């Protein structure tokens, strides 16, 4: 019946409804979000699966109710017979419409009312760009947006409006993010062609720090603790101290490299970079501490051996007494103990100084993370 009505009235699908009537066509929009996933820090985009519904009125499709039937649900290829808004996603990278199991046609619903009102609903998956500021990563909060409007019709022909009501979202807990807010707005975009009506869906997402806590922060923290083990070893345990120092430096370097590979190459410093850099410095200074201890140990041993050789009794015709030898031996023992005490004091102070500095840094860093999150909650 509708096909006959369209053909009988010489319906032209290339001309928008109410063209020439003096006013623009109002297209109302509502969105039901099924899922948001693949939020990529590297590609700066996100994927959203949604039902995209558009409402408008085409007076050319009005019909008389038949047996109290005021609405008709159209399927098949009916959308090819009528005019449809040329809606496009301004920040979209790709778009895919879902298909039904009964045919290869897309999941499209067209509802036609007797007064000419049309509901055009399509399920689609959109990959949209989302520029991110990672300065506070991984305690950051991002605002992604889905910007759409008419491609060829200016505000003189089409104006988009949000249908009153909340935007539906089935699950706000994502894999590594939590959706903290959904907002929308209307915007008029101006270019050299004209002014166009656009609708913007704002998606506020907050990063979950649990993944990075177990994969980055705790391993880096433990590597720093392991680098302090040589402070409790004797300065004669050369092999063990060098092995632990070199191993911890290489391990923290590997951790930093693997972490940075999963993030975009950006020129500014992230909050995670600061923590990993401080951990690397702590591990590296621990290795330098052993080098200082080894240097002083070797220097004093050379001096001790030199003094022993210089004060050794020279063979003469007269037998030397035992008193100078005993006195020199006593001095050598005191010198050796003094050397041991001074060398051990470096490790002794390191046992307390390194943990105190690292504990203060962690306290300041944790306070900073919570302050950033509190700021985000009040800012948006």
Secondary structure, DSSP 4 states (H G I P E B T S, - for coil): -HHHHHHHTT--TTS-TTTTSSSPEEEEEEEEEEEEEEEETTTTEEEEEEEEEEEEE-GGG----BTTB-EEEE-TTGGGTS----EEETTEEEEEE-B-SSSSSBSEEEEEETTSEEEEEEEEEEEEE-----TTTTS-EEEEEEEEEESS--TTTEEEEEPSSPPEES--B-SSEEEEEEEEEEEEEE-SS-EEEEEEEEEEEEE--HHHIIIIIHHHHHHHHHTTGGGGS-TT-HHHHHHHHHHHHHHHHHHHHHHHHTS---SSPPHHHHHHHHHHHHHHHHHHHHHHHHHHHHHHHHHHHHHHHHTSPPP-SSPPPHHHHHHHHHHHHHHHHHHHHHHHHHHHHHHHHHHHHHHHHHHHHHHHHHHHHHHHHHH-
